[in-house]
Amino acid sequence: MRSNVFVSTALIDMYAKCGCMNNARSVFDGMAEKDIVAWSAIIQGYASNGLPKEALDLFFKMEKQNIRPDCYAMVGVLSACASLGALDLGNWASSLFDKTEFLVNPVLGTALIDMYSKCGNMLSAWNIFKEMKERDRVVWNAIICGLAMNGHIEAVFGIFGQVERLGIHPDGNTFIGLLCACTHAGLVKEGRQYFYSMTPVFSLSPTIEHYGCMIDLLGRAGLLDEAHQLIKSMPMEANAIVWGALLGGCRLHRDTQLAEHVLKQLIQLEPWNSGNYVLLSNIYSANNKWNDAENLRVKMNEQGIQKPPGYSWIEVEGVVYEFLVGDKSHPLSYQIWAKLDELMKELRAFGYVPATEFVLFDIEQEEKEHFIGYHSEKLAVAFGLICTPSKHVIRVVKNLRICGDCHEAIKLISRITGRDIVVRDANRFHSFVNGSCSCRDYW
């Protein structure tokens, strides 16, 4: 029987690493005997394949069977909490271990730092980092990337200085953090210095991820020609992430001509991605190319391509709630929509006007203009205002980029209500406090 458990666990691990979680779950469910290694393998598999809710569900089932998690199950559940922005659940899970276990184990410590960072609680992440008994390069990278995504740019540069002084050789992930920090702050000069020092100073060859960061930095700064030339000079073929980074710059600076070229590349690379078709169709329409726009829409319909909805999560009292655009499925929907209507009246008194111009360039924006006031992030924020104490920070995670209208509205909501609101979208953190955002409207 023991050998069967070993073989089944190896199969689960193999299927998970190949992204075949249905197969992994079939093997797991068919096991007559499940040890902690098998539980850890399936939990980590779900977490690493972008299925955090499934990972948490299994972790709870394991708990009910009085099986104590090991290091790897804890890493999996913390990763799932990080993906969902579920800070309370992450705190609960980490409390199952003695704090010392995180401080002496770099793998556990890194997972906890990452969870706190991705939930927007950098103070807790920093405290864990300071108390770590052993800090390997992975731990240093975790704090650098956490500080970068939360907008603490000077701290990132300071930590990197410590890494150099301690004689720790940085790796590619270190430079991902540095370049992300430069991108979020618009520090083109510093970004160029880090990027072009990788090979001559640190003997590191930039990967496609580093090129993507650099193109994102240049594109956001409006240096679209330089970004395009950098893509052309890459020693490898540009992937969808790289072209998508350039598209972000085109969107920000309203360069429809270059955007059309970029989108054609993206459609070749990702023929199934409806967002690329939608944006190219909108660009054709904006330039009165009605036949081209219609042909593209027809092509989408013929191929059965549909745009997946944007959705947002919020955790309240240890439960993660999910909202879609115009969502009325929640038991408190009437109160949520009434709260939003009340807020919209107050926002208009402050001069707010729904920013419908974002419909053209925000491919992640839910498509129907009718629902611009009821996007998933607005519904999640309204639910948070209703269901959490007045001093509680409202934390929302969105699967896509926050649209420009929601960004402006939530800034004003934070001012009107006096509540701190943190939104983590697909790009970065937005910490809204008293009418301002930590991104300084640069995202």
C-alpha positions as a Markdown table, in Angstrom:
| # | Residue | x | y | z |
|---|---|---|---|---|
| 1 | Met | 0.0 | 0.0 | 0.0 |
| 2 | Arg | 2.8 | 2.4 | 0.9 |
| 3 | Ser | 4.4 | 2.0 | -2.6 |
| 4 | Asn | 1.0 | 2.8 | -4.2 |
| 5 | Val | 0.8 | 6.0 | -2.2 |
| 6 | Phe | 4.3 | 6.9 | -3.4 |
| 7 | Val | 3.4 | 6.2 | -7.1 |
| 8 | Ser | 0.1 | 8.0 | -6.9 |
| 9 | Thr | 1.7 | 11.1 | -5.3 |
| 10 | Ala | 4.4 | 11.1 | -8.0 |
| 11 | Leu | 1.6 | 11.0 | -10.6 |
| 12 | Ile | -0.2 | 13.9 | -8.9 |
| 13 | Asp | 3.1 | 15.9 | -8.9 |
| 14 | Met | 3.7 | 15.1 | -12.6 |
| 15 | Tyr | 0.2 | 16.0 | -13.7 |
| 16 | Ala | 0.3 | 19.2 | -11.7 |
| 17 | Lys | 3.6 | 20.3 | -13.2 |
| 18 | Cys | 2.1 | 19.7 | -16.7 |
| 19 | Gly | -0.9 | 21.8 | -15.8 |
| 20 | Cys | -3.3 | 18.8 | -15.9 |
| 21 | Met | -5.1 | 19.4 | -12.7 |
| 22 | Asn | -8.2 | 17.3 | -13.6 |
| 23 | Asn | -6.0 | 14.3 | -14.0 |
| 24 | Ala | -4.1 | 15.1 | -10.8 |
| 25 | Arg | -7.4 | 15.3 | -8.9 |
| 26 | Ser | -8.7 | 12.0 | -10.4 |
| 27 | Val | -5.6 | 10.3 | -9.1 |
| 28 | Phe | -5.9 | 12.0 | -5.7 |
| 29 | Asp | -9.6 | 11.1 | -5.3 |
| 30 | Gly | -8.9 | 7.5 | -6.2 |
| 31 | Met | -6.3 | 7.0 | -3.5 |
| 32 | Ala | -7.4 | 4.7 | -0.7 |
| 33 | Glu | -4.8 | 6.1 | 1.6 |
| 34 | Lys | -3.6 | 9.7 | 1.5 |
| 35 | Asp | -0.6 | 10.9 | 3.5 |
| 36 | Ile | 0.5 | 14.5 | 4.0 |
| 37 | Val | 2.8 | 14.3 | 1.0 |
| 38 | Ala | -0.2 | 13.6 | -1.3 |
| 39 | Trp | -2.2 | 16.4 | 0.3 |
| 40 | Ser | 0.7 | 18.8 | -0.1 |
| 41 | Ala | 1.2 | 17.8 | -3.8 |
| 42 | Ile | -2.4 | 18.4 | -4.8 |
| 43 | Ile | -2.7 | 21.7 | -2.8 |
| 44 | Gln | 0.5 | 23.0 | -4.3 |
| 45 | Gly | -0.6 | 21.9 | -7.7 |
| 46 | Tyr | -3.8 | 23.9 | -7.5 |
| 47 | Ala | -2.0 | 26.9 | -6.2 |
| 48 | Ser | 0.7 | 26.9 | -8.8 |
| 49 | Asn | -1.8 | 26.4 | -11.6 |
| 50 | Gly | -3.9 | 29.5 | -10.8 |
| 51 | Leu | -6.7 | 27.7 | -9.0 |
| 52 | Pro | -6.4 | 29.2 | -5.5 |
| 53 | Lys | -10.0 | 28.5 | -4.4 |
| 54 | Glu | -9.5 | 24.8 | -5.1 |
| 55 | Ala | -6.3 | 24.8 | -3.1 |
| 56 | Leu | -8.0 | 26.4 | -0.1 |
| 57 | Asp | -11.0 | 24.0 | -0.3 |
| 58 | Leu | -8.6 | 21.0 | -0.1 |
| 59 | Phe | -6.6 | 22.6 | 2.7 |
| 60 | Phe | -9.8 | 23.0 | 4.7 |
| 61 | Lys | -10.8 | 19.3 | 4.0 |
| 62 | Met | -7.3 | 18.3 | 5.2 |
| 63 | Glu | -7.8 | 20.3 | 8.4 |
| 64 | Lys | -11.1 | 18.6 | 9.1 |
| 65 | Gln | -9.4 | 15.2 | 8.9 |
| 66 | Asn | -6.9 | 16.5 | 11.6 |
| 67 | Ile | -3.9 | 16.2 | 9.3 |
| 68 | Arg | -1.3 | 18.7 | 10.3 |
| 69 | Pro | 0.1 | 20.6 | 7.2 |
| 70 | Asp | 3.8 | 20.3 | 6.4 |
| 71 | Cys | 6.0 | 22.9 | 5.0 |
| 72 | Tyr | 4.9 | 22.3 | 1.4 |
| 73 | Ala | 1.2 | 22.4 | 2.2 |
| 74 | Met | 1.7 | 25.7 | 4.0 |
| 75 | Val | 3.6 | 27.1 | 1.1 |
| 76 | Gly | 0.7 | 26.1 | -1.2 |
| 77 | Val | -2.0 | 27.6 | 1.0 |
| 78 | Leu | -0.1 | 30.8 | 1.5 |
| 79 | Ser | 0.4 | 31.1 | -2.2 |
| 80 | Ala | -3.4 | 30.6 | -2.7 |
| 81 | Cys | -4.1 | 33.3 | -0.1 |
| 82 | Ala | -1.7 | 35.6 | -1.9 |
| 83 | Ser | -3.4 | 35.1 | -5.2 |
| 84 | Leu | -6.8 | 35.9 | -3.7 |
| 85 | Gly | -5.6 | 38.8 | -1.6 |
| 86 | Ala | -7.0 | 36.8 | 1.4 |
| 87 | Leu | -5.0 | 38.4 | 4.2 |
| 88 | Asp | -7.2 | 37.1 | 7.1 |
| 89 | Leu | -7.1 | 33.5 | 5.7 |
| 90 | Gly | -3.3 | 33.8 | 5.3 |
| 91 | Asn | -3.0 | 35.0 | 8.9 |
| 92 | Trp | -5.1 | 32.1 | 10.1 |
| 93 | Ala | -3.1 | 29.5 | 8.1 |
| 94 | Ser | 0.2 | 30.9 | 9.3 |
| 95 | Ser | -1.0 | 30.7 | 12.9 |
| 96 | Leu | -1.1 | 26.9 | 12.5 |
| 97 | Phe | 2.7 | 26.9 | 12.7 |
| 98 | Asp | 4.9 | 28.5 | 15.4 |
| 99 | Lys | 6.3 | 31.8 | 14.2 |
| 100 | Thr | 9.8 | 30.5 | 14.7 |
| 101 | Glu | 9.2 | 27.9 | 12.0 |
| 102 | Phe | 8.9 | 30.7 | 9.4 |
| 103 | Leu | 11.9 | 32.5 | 10.7 |
| 104 | Val | 14.3 | 29.6 | 10.5 |
| 105 | Asn | 13.0 | 28.1 | 7.2 |
| 106 | Pro | 13.8 | 30.3 | 4.2 |
| 107 | Val | 11.1 | 28.5 | 2.1 |
| 108 | Leu | 8.4 | 29.2 | 4.6 |
| 109 | Gly | 9.6 | 32.7 | 5.3 |
| 110 | Thr | 9.7 | 33.5 | 1.7 |
| 111 | Ala | 6.1 | 32.3 | 1.2 |
| 112 | Leu | 4.9 | 34.4 | 4.2 |
| 113 | Ile | 6.7 | 37.5 | 2.9 |
| 114 | Asp | 5.2 | 36.9 | -0.5 |
| 115 | Met | 1.7 | 36.5 | 0.9 |
| 116 | Tyr | 1.8 | 39.7 | 3.0 |
| 117 | Ser | 3.3 | 41.6 | 0.0 |
| 118 | Lys | 0.6 | 40.5 | -2.4 |
| 119 | Cys | -2.1 | 41.3 | 0.2 |
| 120 | Gly | -0.7 | 44.8 | 0.4 |
| 121 | Asn | 0.5 | 44.4 | 4.0 |
| 122 | Met | 4.1 | 45.4 | 3.6 |
| 123 | Leu | 4.7 | 46.2 | 7.2 |
| 124 | Ser | 4.1 | 42.6 | 8.2 |
| 125 | Ala | 6.2 | 41.4 | 5.2 |
| 126 | Trp | 9.0 | 43.7 | 6.3 |
| 127 | Asn | 8.8 | 42.5 | 10.0 |
| 128 | Ile | 9.1 | 38.9 | 8.9 |
| 129 | Phe | 12.0 | 39.7 | 6.7 |
| 130 | Lys | 13.9 | 41.6 | 9.5 |
| 131 | Glu | 13.4 | 38.6 | 11.9 |
| 132 | Met | 14.5 | 35.9 | 9.5 |
| 133 | Lys | 17.4 | 33.9 | 11.0 |
| 134 | Glu | 18.7 | 32.9 | 7.5 |
| 135 | Arg | 18.3 | 35.1 | 4.5 |
| 136 | Asp | 19.3 | 33.5 | 1.2 |
| 137 | Arg | 19.0 | 35.2 | -2.2 |
| 138 | Val | 15.4 | 34.0 | -2.6 |
| 139 | Val | 14.4 | 35.8 | 0.6 |
| 140 | Trp | 16.1 | 39.0 | -0.5 |
| 141 | Asn | 14.4 | 38.8 | -3.9 |
| 142 | Ala | 11.0 | 38.3 | -2.1 |
| 143 | Ile | 11.3 | 41.5 | -0.2 |
| 144 | Ile | 12.7 | 43.4 | -3.2 |
| 145 | Cys | 9.8 | 42.3 | -5.4 |
| 146 | Gly | 7.3 | 42.9 | -2.6 |
| 147 | Leu | 8.5 | 46.5 | -2.0 |
| 148 | Ala | 8.5 | 47.1 | -5.7 |
| 149 | Met | 4.9 | 46.0 | -6.3 |
| 150 | Asn | 3.7 | 48.1 | -3.4 |
| 151 | Gly | 5.4 | 51.2 | -4.7 |
| 152 | His | 8.3 | 51.6 | -2.1 |
| 153 | Ile | 10.8 | 52.4 | -4.7 |
| 154 | Glu | 13.6 | 54.0 | -2.5 |
| 155 | Ala | 13.4 | 51.0 | -0.2 |
| 156 | Val | 14.0 | 48.7 | -3.2 |
| 157 | Phe | 17.1 | 50.5 | -4.2 |
| 158 | Gly | 18.3 | 50.5 | -0.5 |
| 159 | Ile | 17.8 | 46.8 | -0.2 |
| 160 | Phe | 19.6 | 46.1 | -3.4 |
| 161 | Gly | 22.5 | 48.2 | -2.0 |
| 162 | Gln | 22.6 | 45.9 | 1.0 |
| 163 | Val | 22.6 | 42.8 | -1.3 |
| 164 | Glu | 25.7 | 44.1 | -3.0 |
| 165 | Arg | 27.5 | 45.1 | 0.2 |
| 166 | Leu | 26.8 | 41.6 | 1.6 |
| 167 | Gly | 28.4 | 40.0 | -1.5 |
| 168 | Ile | 25.2 | 38.2 | -2.5 |
| 169 | His | 25.2 | 37.8 | -6.3 |
| 170 | Pro | 21.9 | 39.0 | -7.7 |
| 171 | Asp | 20.0 | 36.8 | -10.1 |
| 172 | Gly | 17.4 | 37.4 | -12.8 |
| 173 | Asn | 14.6 | 37.7 | -10.3 |
| 174 | Thr | 16.5 | 40.4 | -8.4 |
| 175 | Phe | 16.5 | 42.5 | -11.6 |
| 176 | Ile | 12.9 | 41.8 | -12.3 |
| 177 | Gly | 12.1 | 43.5 | -9.0 |
| 178 | Leu | 14.4 | 46.4 | -9.7 |
| 179 | Leu | 13.0 | 47.0 | -13.2 |
| 180 | Cys | 9.4 | 46.7 | -11.9 |
| 181 | Ala | 10.2 | 49.3 | -9.3 |
| 182 | Cys | 11.6 | 51.6 | -12.0 |
| 183 | Thr | 8.5 | 51.0 | -14.1 |
| 184 | His | 6.0 | 51.9 | -11.3 |
| 185 | Ala | 7.9 | 55.1 | -10.6 |
| 186 | Gly | 8.6 | 56.1 | -14.2 |
| 187 | Leu | 12.4 | 56.0 | -13.6 |
| 188 | Val | 13.7 | 55.5 | -17.1 |
| 189 | Lys | 17.3 | 56.5 | -16.5 |
| 190 | Glu | 17.6 | 54.2 | -13.5 |
| 191 | Gly | 15.9 | 51.4 | -15.4 |
| 192 | Arg | 18.2 | 51.7 | -18.3 |
| 193 | Gln | 21.2 | 51.6 | -15.9 |
| 194 | Tyr | 20.0 | 48.4 | -14.3 |
| 195 | Phe | 19.1 | 46.7 | -17.5 |
| 196 | Tyr | 22.2 | 47.5 | -19.4 |
| 197 | Ser | 24.5 | 46.6 | -16.4 |
| 198 | Met | 23.2 | 43.0 | -16.2 |
| 199 | Thr | 25.7 | 41.5 | -18.6 |
| 200 | Pro | 28.8 | 43.6 | -18.2 |
| 201 | Val | 28.6 | 44.0 | -14.4 |
| 202 | Phe | 26.7 | 40.9 | -13.1 |
| 203 | Ser | 27.3 | 38.4 | -15.9 |
| 204 | Leu | 23.6 | 37.9 | -16.4 |
| 205 | Ser | 21.9 | 37.6 | -19.8 |
| 206 | Pro | 18.6 | 39.4 | -19.9 |
| 207 | Thr | 15.7 | 37.1 | -20.4 |
| 208 | Ile | 12.5 | 37.8 | -22.2 |
| 209 | Glu | 11.0 | 38.8 | -18.9 |
| 210 | His | 13.6 | 41.5 | -18.4 |
| 211 | Tyr | 13.0 | 42.8 | -21.9 |
| 212 | Gly | 9.3 | 42.9 | -21.1 |
| 213 | Cys | 9.9 | 45.0 | -18.0 |
| 214 | Met | 12.1 | 47.4 | -20.0 |
| 215 | Ile | 9.6 | 47.8 | -22.8 |
| 216 | Asp | 6.9 | 48.4 | -20.2 |
| 217 | Leu | 9.0 | 51.1 | -18.6 |
| 218 | Leu | 9.8 | 52.8 | -21.9 |
| 219 | Gly | 6.2 | 52.5 | -23.2 |
| 220 | Arg | 4.7 | 54.0 | -20.0 |
| 221 | Ala | 7.1 | 56.9 | -20.3 |
| 222 | Gly | 5.9 | 57.6 | -23.9 |
| 223 | Leu | 9.2 | 56.4 | -25.5 |
| 224 | Leu | 7.3 | 54.2 | -27.8 |
| 225 | Asp | 9.8 | 54.3 | -30.7 |
| 226 | Glu | 12.6 | 53.3 | -28.4 |
| 227 | Ala | 10.5 | 50.5 | -27.0 |
| 228 | His | 9.6 | 49.2 | -30.5 |
| 229 | Gln | 13.3 | 49.3 | -31.5 |
| 230 | Leu | 14.2 | 47.3 | -28.4 |
| 231 | Ile | 11.7 | 44.6 | -29.4 |
| 232 | Lys | 13.3 | 44.5 | -32.9 |
| 233 | Ser | 16.8 | 44.1 | -31.4 |
| 234 | Met | 15.9 | 41.3 | -29.0 |
| 235 | Pro | 17.9 | 38.1 | -29.4 |
| 236 | Met | 14.7 | 36.0 | -29.0 |
| 237 | Glu | 11.3 | 36.3 | -30.6 |
| 238 | Ala | 9.0 | 38.6 | -28.7 |
| 239 | Asn | 6.1 | 36.9 | -27.0 |
| 240 | Ala | 2.6 | 38.1 | -26.1 |
| 241 | Ile | 3.8 | 39.6 | -22.8 |
| 242 | Val | 6.4 | 41.8 | -24.6 |
| 243 | Trp | 4.0 | 43.0 | -27.2 |
| 244 | Gly | 1.4 | 43.5 | -24.5 |
| 245 | Ala | 3.8 | 45.7 | -22.6 |
| 246 | Leu | 4.2 | 47.9 | -25.7 |
| 247 | Leu | 0.4 | 47.9 | -26.2 |
| 248 | Gly | 0.1 | 49.3 | -22.7 |
| 249 | Gly | 2.2 | 52.3 | -23.7 |
| 250 | Cys | 0.1 | 52.8 | -26.9 |
| 251 | Arg | -3.0 | 52.8 | -24.8 |
| 252 | Leu | -1.7 | 55.2 | -22.3 |
| 253 | His | -0.4 | 57.6 | -24.9 |
| 254 | Arg | -3.2 | 57.1 | -27.5 |
| 255 | Asp | -0.9 | 55.9 | -30.3 |
| 256 | Thr | -3.5 | 54.2 | -32.5 |
| 257 | Gln | -1.2 | 53.6 | -35.4 |
| 258 | Leu | 1.4 | 51.7 | -33.5 |
| 259 | Ala | -1.3 | 50.0 | -31.5 |
| 260 | Glu | -2.8 | 48.6 | -34.7 |
| 261 | His | 0.6 | 47.1 | -35.6 |
| 262 | Val | 1.1 | 45.6 | -32.1 |
| 263 | Leu | -2.4 | 44.1 | -32.0 |
| 264 | Lys | -1.8 | 42.3 | -35.3 |
| 265 | Gln | 1.3 | 40.7 | -33.8 |
| 266 | Leu | -0.7 | 39.7 | -30.7 |
| 267 | Ile | -3.5 | 38.2 | -32.7 |
| 268 | Gln | -1.0 | 36.0 | -34.5 |
| 269 | Leu | 0.5 | 34.9 | -31.2 |
| 270 | Glu | -2.8 | 34.6 | -29.3 |
| 271 | Pro | -5.6 | 33.9 | -31.8 |
| 272 | Trp | -7.8 | 32.8 | -28.9 |
| 273 | Asn | -7.5 | 36.0 | -26.9 |
| 274 | Ser | -10.7 | 38.0 | -27.4 |
| 275 | Gly | -9.3 | 41.2 | -25.8 |
| 276 | Asn | -6.9 | 41.7 | -28.7 |
| 277 | Tyr | -9.7 | 41.5 | -31.3 |
| 278 | Val | -12.0 | 43.8 | -29.3 |
| 279 | Leu | -9.4 | 46.5 | -29.0 |
| 280 | Leu | -8.3 | 46.3 | -32.6 |
| 281 | Ser | -12.0 | 46.5 | -33.6 |
| 282 | Asn | -12.4 | 49.6 | -31.5 |
| 283 | Ile | -9.3 | 51.2 | -33.0 |
| 284 | Tyr | -10.7 | 50.5 | -36.5 |
| 285 | Ser | -14.0 | 52.1 | -35.5 |
| 286 | Ala | -12.3 | 55.2 | -34.0 |
| 287 | Asn | -10.5 | 55.7 | -37.3 |
| 288 | Asn | -13.8 | 55.2 | -39.4 |
| 289 | Lys | -12.6 | 51.9 | -40.7 |
| 290 | Trp | -16.1 | 50.4 | -40.3 |
| 291 | Asn | -15.6 | 47.5 | -42.7 |
| 292 | Asp | -12.5 | 46.4 | -41.1 |
| 293 | Ala | -14.1 | 46.6 | -37.6 |
| 294 | Glu | -17.2 | 44.6 | -38.8 |
| 295 | Asn | -15.0 | 42.0 | -40.5 |
| 296 | Leu | -13.1 | 41.5 | -37.3 |
| 297 | Arg | -16.2 | 41.1 | -35.2 |
| 298 | Val | -17.6 | 38.6 | -37.7 |
| 299 | Lys | -14.3 | 36.6 | -37.5 |
| 300 | Met | -14.7 | 36.5 | -33.7 |
| 301 | Asn | -18.2 | 35.2 | -33.9 |
| 302 | Glu | -17.3 | 32.6 | -36.5 |
| 303 | Gln | -14.4 | 31.3 | -34.4 |
| 304 | Gly | -16.6 | 31.3 | -31.2 |
| 305 | Ile | -14.3 | 33.7 | -29.5 |
| 306 | Gln | -15.9 | 35.4 | -26.5 |
| 307 | Lys | -14.4 | 38.0 | -24.1 |
| 308 | Pro | -14.0 | 36.6 | -20.6 |
| 309 | Pro | -15.5 | 38.8 | -17.9 |
| 310 | Gly | -13.5 | 40.8 | -15.4 |
| 311 | Tyr | -14.1 | 39.9 | -11.8 |
| 312 | Ser | -13.0 | 41.1 | -8.4 |
| 313 | Trp | -12.5 | 39.4 | -5.0 |
| 314 | Ile | -12.9 | 40.7 | -1.5 |
| 315 | Glu | -12.3 | 38.9 | 1.7 |
| 316 | Val | -14.7 | 39.6 | 4.6 |
| 317 | Glu | -14.4 | 37.7 | 7.9 |
| 318 | Gly | -12.4 | 34.9 | 6.4 |
| 319 | Val | -14.7 | 34.4 | 3.4 |
| 320 | Val | -13.7 | 35.3 | -0.2 |
| 321 | Tyr | -16.5 | 36.9 | -2.2 |
| 322 | Glu | -16.4 | 37.2 | -6.0 |
| 323 | Phe | -18.1 | 39.9 | -8.1 |
| 324 | Leu | -18.7 | 40.3 | -11.8 |
| 325 | Val | -19.7 | 43.4 | -13.7 |
| 326 | Gly | -23.3 | 44.2 | -13.0 |
| 327 | Asp | -23.4 | 41.3 | -10.5 |
| 328 | Lys | -26.7 | 40.8 | -8.7 |
| 329 | Ser | -26.1 | 37.2 | -7.4 |
| 330 | His | -25.0 | 38.2 | -3.9 |
| 331 | Pro | -27.6 | 38.0 | -1.1 |
| 332 | Leu | -26.9 | 41.7 | -0.3 |
| 333 | Ser | -27.1 | 42.8 | -3.9 |
| 334 | Tyr | -29.9 | 45.3 | -3.2 |
| 335 | Gln | -27.9 | 47.0 | -0.4 |
| 336 | Ile | -24.7 | 46.9 | -2.5 |
| 337 | Trp | -26.3 | 48.6 | -5.5 |
| 338 | Ala | -28.1 | 51.1 | -3.3 |
| 339 | Lys | -24.7 | 51.9 | -1.7 |
| 340 | Leu | -23.2 | 52.5 | -5.1 |
| 341 | Asp | -26.1 | 54.7 | -6.2 |
| 342 | Glu | -25.6 | 56.7 | -3.0 |
| 343 | Leu | -21.9 | 57.0 | -3.6 |
| 344 | Met | -22.4 | 58.1 | -7.3 |
| 345 | Lys | -24.6 | 61.0 | -6.1 |
| 346 | Glu | -21.9 | 62.1 | -3.7 |
| 347 | Leu | -19.2 | 61.6 | -6.4 |
| 348 | Arg | -21.0 | 63.8 | -8.8 |
| 349 | Ala | -21.3 | 66.5 | -6.2 |
| 350 | Phe | -17.4 | 66.5 | -6.2 |
| 351 | Gly | -17.4 | 66.9 | -10.0 |
| 352 | Tyr | -17.1 | 63.2 | -11.0 |
| 353 | Val | -18.2 | 62.4 | -14.5 |
| 354 | Pro | -18.1 | 58.7 | -15.7 |
| 355 | Ala | -15.0 | 58.4 | -18.0 |
| 356 | Thr | -16.5 | 56.7 | -21.0 |
| 357 | Glu | -13.5 | 57.5 | -23.1 |
| 358 | Phe | -11.7 | 54.6 | -21.4 |
| 359 | Val | -13.9 | 52.2 | -23.2 |
| 360 | Leu | -11.8 | 52.5 | -26.4 |
| 361 | Phe | -8.4 | 51.8 | -24.9 |
| 362 | Asp | -9.0 | 49.6 | -21.8 |
| 363 | Ile | -9.1 | 46.1 | -23.2 |
| 364 | Glu | -9.7 | 44.8 | -19.7 |
| 365 | Gln | -12.7 | 47.1 | -19.1 |
| 366 | Glu | -16.0 | 45.3 | -19.1 |
| 367 | Glu | -17.4 | 46.0 | -22.5 |
| 368 | Lys | -20.9 | 47.3 | -22.0 |
| 369 | Glu | -20.8 | 51.1 | -21.3 |
| 370 | His | -24.2 | 50.7 | -19.6 |
| 371 | Phe | -22.4 | 49.0 | -16.7 |
| 372 | Ile | -19.6 | 51.5 | -16.3 |
| 373 | Gly | -21.0 | 52.4 | -12.8 |
| 374 | Tyr | -21.2 | 48.8 | -11.8 |
| 375 | His | -17.9 | 47.3 | -12.6 |
| 376 | Ser | -16.7 | 44.4 | -10.4 |
| 377 | Glu | -14.2 | 46.5 | -8.4 |
| 378 | Lys | -16.9 | 49.1 | -7.6 |
| 379 | Leu | -19.3 | 46.4 | -6.4 |
| 380 | Ala | -16.6 | 44.8 | -4.2 |
| 381 | Val | -15.7 | 48.2 | -2.7 |
| 382 | Ala | -19.3 | 48.9 | -1.9 |
| 383 | Phe | -19.7 | 45.5 | -0.3 |
| 384 | Gly | -16.6 | 46.2 | 1.8 |
| 385 | Leu | -18.0 | 49.6 | 2.9 |
| 386 | Ile | -21.3 | 47.9 | 4.0 |
| 387 | Cys | -19.8 | 44.8 | 5.8 |
| 388 | Thr | -16.5 | 45.9 | 7.4 |
| 389 | Pro | -15.7 | 48.2 | 10.4 |
| 390 | Ser | -15.0 | 51.9 | 9.7 |
| 391 | Lys | -11.3 | 51.5 | 10.5 |
| 392 | His | -10.8 | 48.4 | 8.5 |
| 393 | Val | -8.7 | 48.6 | 5.3 |
| 394 | Ile | -10.8 | 47.5 | 2.3 |
| 395 | Arg | -8.7 | 45.1 | 0.2 |
| 396 | Val | -9.9 | 44.1 | -3.3 |
| 397 | Val | -8.2 | 41.9 | -6.0 |
| 398 | Lys | -9.1 | 42.2 | -9.7 |
| 399 | Asn | -8.1 | 39.6 | -12.3 |
| 400 | Leu | -7.5 | 42.3 | -14.9 |
| 401 | Arg | -6.3 | 45.9 | -15.1 |
| 402 | Ile | -8.4 | 48.4 | -13.2 |
| 403 | Cys | -10.1 | 50.7 | -15.7 |
| 404 | Gly | -9.5 | 54.4 | -15.7 |
| 405 | Asp | -13.1 | 55.3 | -14.6 |
| 406 | Cys | -13.0 | 52.9 | -11.6 |
| 407 | His | -9.6 | 54.3 | -10.6 |
| 408 | Glu | -10.9 | 57.9 | -10.5 |
| 409 | Ala | -14.1 | 56.9 | -8.7 |
| 410 | Ile | -12.4 | 54.9 | -6.0 |
| 411 | Lys | -10.0 | 57.7 | -5.3 |
| 412 | Leu | -13.0 | 60.0 | -4.6 |
| 413 | Ile | -14.7 | 57.2 | -2.6 |
| 414 | Ser | -11.7 | 57.0 | -0.3 |
| 415 | Arg | -11.9 | 60.7 | 0.2 |
| 416 | Ile | -15.7 | 60.8 | 0.8 |
| 417 | Thr | -15.8 | 57.8 | 3.2 |
| 418 | Gly | -12.5 | 58.4 | 4.9 |
| 419 | Arg | -11.7 | 54.7 | 4.3 |
| 420 | Asp | -8.4 | 53.3 | 3.1 |
| 421 | Ile | -8.9 | 51.1 | 0.0 |
| 422 | Val | -6.3 | 48.8 | -1.5 |
| 423 | Val | -6.9 | 47.4 | -5.0 |
| 424 | Arg | -4.5 | 44.9 | -6.5 |
| 425 | Asp | -5.0 | 44.6 | -10.3 |
| 426 | Ala | -3.1 | 42.6 | -12.9 |
| 427 | Asn | -0.4 | 45.2 | -13.0 |
| 428 | Arg | 0.2 | 46.6 | -9.5 |
| 429 | Phe | -1.2 | 47.8 | -6.2 |
| 430 | His | -3.3 | 50.9 | -5.8 |
| 431 | Ser | -3.5 | 52.2 | -2.3 |
| 432 | Phe | -6.3 | 54.8 | -2.2 |
| 433 | Val | -6.1 | 57.2 | 0.8 |
| 434 | Asn | -8.0 | 60.5 | 1.2 |
| 435 | Gly | -8.5 | 61.0 | -2.6 |
| 436 | Ser | -5.0 | 60.0 | -3.7 |
| 437 | Cys | -3.5 | 56.8 | -5.1 |
| 438 | Ser | -0.1 | 55.4 | -4.4 |
| 439 | Cys | 0.5 | 55.0 | -8.2 |
| 440 | Arg | 0.2 | 58.7 | -8.6 |
| 441 | Asp | -2.1 | 58.0 | -11.6 |
| 442 | Tyr | 0.8 | 56.3 | -13.4 |
| 443 | Trp | -0.1 | 52.7 | -14.2 |
